[in-house]
Structure formats: structure tokens, C-alpha cells
Amino acid sequence: MAALTPTLTIARLAAAGGVGVETVRFYQRKGLMPVPASPGAVRHYDETDVQRLGFIRSAQRAGFSLKEIAELLALDASNDRARVQALTRARLAALDAEMAALAAARAALSVLLDECTSGQDGPCPIIATFAGAACH
């Protein structure tokens, strides 16, 4: 006799994916997660749904938008590696740009901190810089 695939309620699916029930419902409204047919009042999910939820969460951590995640899920069925690679290259370029912006911000803050701790009298350069930026 074959073992039955255990079914999960939406609460257990959410817990298995490390998200809240409303997040699962949000993904369903966005078309990222299926809404299972419900013979009764309680919908049931299986391991495939847990894996799909994990995929969505991993792709989000990598910085993909929900629209891009939907495309990646669709591309999985089509086996269009070229498009997956293009999406991934674009995501890497965006991450590189974000990292460059963060590095520039870090460098600027480091200079301001050095100026602030130099022991000179007068207004703090950090506060003065931010106050001056707010006026422009």
C-alpha cells in the first residue's frame, strides 16, 4: 500500500515556509501560489506547495521582485535557461549598483565621523551635512 502524501492546512504550510498565513494568501492573490480546490471548508496543501513557498522566499532574499519570481516560476516549466540567466544577470547588476551605493555612503559617513571626532569646536559635521542636504 502506497503511503499517502500528508496534507497541510494553510497555517501549517505558512509555518513550514516561515511566513504568516496572510503572506501565503498574498502570494495566492498574486498568482505565485496555487489556491487548492476545496471539497470542504479547509484547503489542503502538500510538499510541492512547501517547496514552491520556499522557492518564493529564497528568490525574494536574492532580491527578485514578485513579478520576476512569477516569471522564474513560469520559466521553470518552459526550461528557458537563457531567460533565467538574463534575469539573474540583471539582478546581479542591480545588486552591484546597490553595493556601490552602499560603499559610497559608508565612505562618506566614515569621513564625516573622522571629522566629527577630530576634536574641533563648532557644529558636528555629521549633523551639519544632513541639515544642509535637507535644504537642497
N, C-alpha and C positions, 0 to 999 in steps of 0.2 A: 504494500500500500504506500503510495507516494505521500510525502509529508506536505501538509498544507502550508502555503505561504502565510505567515502571520499578518494580520491586518492591524492597522493603527488608526486611532482616531486622529482628528486634526491636532488635538492637544499633544498627543504622543509624537506625531510627526514633527510638530514645531519643536518639542523638547529634543528630539533626536537631531534636529538641524541646528539647535542652539539659537532659535528665534522664538518670537511670540506668535500666538495664533493669528493675530491681526497682520503680521508680516506675511504669513502663508496666504491669507485671504487677499492681501495686497498683490502678491505675486500672481495669484489666480486672476484677479481683475486685470492685470497687465498681460495676461496670456503666457506667463512664464511657467506656471504650474497648472496642471490639469485640474479640473473640478470633476471628481469621480461621480459616476452615476450612483444615485442613492435609492435603493429599493425601500429603505426605511428613512427614518429621520436622521440617522447617523451615517455620515460618509466614511468610507474606509480607504486607507492608503496602504501602500506596500513598500518594499525595499527600493523599488525603482523610483518611487517618489522621494524617498530619503536621499538617494543618490542625486537626483535632479536638484533637490534643495541644496545639497552640499556643493554641487557644481555652481549654482547661482551665487552662493555665499563666497566661494573661492574666487569666482570671476569678479565679484564686487571688490573683494580685498585686493585684487590685482589692478583695480581702478577702472574696470569696464563699466560703462553705463548700462542701464537696464535695456535700452534699445540695442546696444551692442551684444548684450547677453542673449537677447531674443534671437538675434542674427546668428550668434555662435550655436545656439541650440538647434536652429534650423539647418545650419551648415553641417552639424553632426550627422544628420540624416542624408545629406547630399554628398558628403565626403569631399567637399570643395576645399582642399587644403590651401590652394592659392589665396582664397578669400580669407581664410582663417589666419594665414600668415600676414596678409595685408592689414587686417585688423590688429594683430599683435604688434606689427611694426609701428603702426600709428599710435598704439597705446604706449610702446616703449619711447617713442619720440616725445609724447606728451609728458611721460614721467621724467625724461631727461630735461625737458624745459622746466618742469616744476622743481627738480633738484637744483638746476642752475639758479632759479629764482630764490630758492631757499638758501643756497650757498651765498648769494649776493646779500640777502637780508642778514645772514649770520655775520658776514664780514663787516657790514655796515654797523650792526649792533656791537660787534667786538671793538671797532674803532671808537664808537660813542662811549662804551663802557670804559675804555682806556682813558678817554678824555675826562670822563666824569670822576674817575678815581685818581686823576693826576694831582689833586690837592689844590687846584686853582680856585680862587674865590669867584663868586658870581653864580648865575643860574646854571643848573645842571644841564649839560649839553644834550642829554637824552630827552629831557622834558622840553627844552628849547627847540630841538629838532622836530619833535612830534607836534608841538604847538605851532611852529612855523609851517609845517606841512598841512595842517588843518585849515590854514588861511588860503591856501592855493588851490 
